[in-house]
């Protein structure tokens, strides 16, 4: 069965803080860092529905109707304090992952969007969480009666400027590191972003920023390309703090992009 998807993107704003009510203030500060303090975000939500294209209308769902549904769901969250104003986060930490899961349940419960394919929630331009509906074993489409996803992914984007004799590599790179796994109950996170930032700083920024990649030992016996750079980074970033390394994606200023998964 041929399945197509349609995605709608809408922005909303909300404030929150990260605190586990079972921990004291010191442990919460150590665990969540700056996120322990009250702060806000201009979120961007992408909602993707899947299904067969209606041969009469040529659509999976009318885009105007999908926009209305997304706007209607987000009205409950827009310009709210997630911890204080909403019942979903009385004891659940409103991390990007947990907020994405709450929104997934909201859309999945509506008959118009029961064939939900995925949602992606951007906390900012360089950090987002994603949930994908598991596929039915009998088909290539979403399982309409499937339980909610057992795992989420969190992606962090970094910028890198390099020197290379290979013009196809590009000088300015955007590198996306995706970590997948279950959302940890005590923290509401898939992985520790601060620890991921430190890992990337050590093995990516300090090693390659402003450097001539042809002088790096990793490229003495192999060509320099987006793919070989991704392959070089993979074992260095595998020891993430929580979850598992799921994908390394690199894009240059020429709009060339490679996505690498070492499975």
Secondary structure as the mmCIF struct_conf table of DSSP 4:
data_model
#
loop_
_struct_conf.conf_type_id
_struct_conf.id
_struct_conf.beg_label_comp_id
_struct_conf.beg_label_asym_id
_struct_conf.beg_label_seq_id
_struct_conf.end_label_comp_id
_struct_conf.end_label_asym_id
_struct_conf.end_label_seq_id
STRN STRN1 UNK A 4 UNK A 16
TURN_TY1_P TURN_TY1_P1 UNK A 21 UNK A 22
BEND BEND1 UNK A 23 UNK A 23
HELX_RH_AL_P HELX_RH_AL_P1 UNK A 25 UNK A 32
HELX_RH_3T_P HELX_RH_3T_P1 UNK A 33 UNK A 36
BEND BEND2 UNK A 37 UNK A 37
STRN STRN2 UNK A 39 UNK A 51
HELX_LH_PP_P HELX_LH_PP_P1 UNK A 52 UNK A 54
TURN_TY1_P TURN_TY1_P2 UNK A 55 UNK A 57
BEND BEND3 UNK A 58 UNK A 58
BEND BEND4 UNK A 60 UNK A 61
HELX_RH_AL_P HELX_RH_AL_P2 UNK A 63 UNK A 74
TURN_TY1_P TURN_TY1_P3 UNK A 75 UNK A 79
STRN STRN3 UNK A 80 UNK A 81
HELX_RH_AL_P HELX_RH_AL_P3 UNK A 82 UNK A 85
HELX_RH_3T_P HELX_RH_3T_P2 UNK A 87 UNK A 89
BEND BEND5 UNK A 90 UNK A 92
HELX_RH_AL_P HELX_RH_AL_P4 UNK A 96 UNK A 109
BEND BEND6 UNK A 110 UNK A 110
HELX_RH_3T_P HELX_RH_3T_P3 UNK A 111 UNK A 113
TURN_TY1_P TURN_TY1_P4 UNK A 114 UNK A 115
STRN STRN4 UNK A 116 UNK A 124
TURN_TY1_P TURN_TY1_P5 UNK A 125 UNK A 126
STRN STRN5 UNK A 127 UNK A 132
HELX_LH_PP_P HELX_LH_PP_P2 UNK A 133 UNK A 134
STRN STRN6 UNK A 135 UNK A 135
HELX_LH_PP_P HELX_LH_PP_P3 UNK A 136 UNK A 136
TURN_TY1_P TURN_TY1_P6 UNK A 137 UNK A 138
BEND BEND7 UNK A 139 UNK A 141
STRN STRN7 UNK A 142 UNK A 142
TURN_TY1_P TURN_TY1_P7 UNK A 144 UNK A 145
HELX_LH_PP_P HELX_LH_PP_P4 UNK A 146 UNK A 149
BEND BEND8 UNK A 150 UNK A 150
STRN STRN8 UNK A 152 UNK A 161
STRN STRN9 UNK A 163 UNK A 163
BEND BEND9 UNK A 165 UNK A 165
TURN_TY1_P TURN_TY1_P8 UNK A 167 UNK A 169
BEND BEND10 UNK A 171 UNK A 171
STRN STRN10 UNK A 172 UNK A 181
HELX_LH_PP_P HELX_LH_PP_P5 UNK A 182 UNK A 184
TURN_TY1_P TURN_TY1_P9 UNK A 185 UNK A 187
BEND BEND11 UNK A 188 UNK A 188
BEND BEND12 UNK A 190 UNK A 191
HELX_RH_AL_P HELX_RH_AL_P5 UNK A 193 UNK A 200
HELX_RH_PI_P HELX_RH_PI_P1 UNK A 201 UNK A 205
HELX_RH_AL_P HELX_RH_AL_P6 UNK A 206 UNK A 208
TURN_TY1_P TURN_TY1_P10 UNK A 209 UNK A 210
STRN STRN11 UNK A 212 UNK A 212
HELX_RH_3T_P HELX_RH_3T_P4 UNK A 213 UNK A 215
BEND BEND13 UNK A 216 UNK A 216
HELX_RH_3T_P HELX_RH_3T_P5 UNK A 217 UNK A 219
BEND BEND14 UNK A 220 UNK A 222
HELX_RH_AL_P HELX_RH_AL_P7 UNK A 226 UNK A 237
BEND BEND15 UNK A 239 UNK A 239
BEND BEND16 UNK A 241 UNK A 243
STRN STRN12 UNK A 244 UNK A 252
TURN_TY1_P TURN_TY1_P11 UNK A 253 UNK A 254
STRN STRN13 UNK A 257 UNK A 260
#
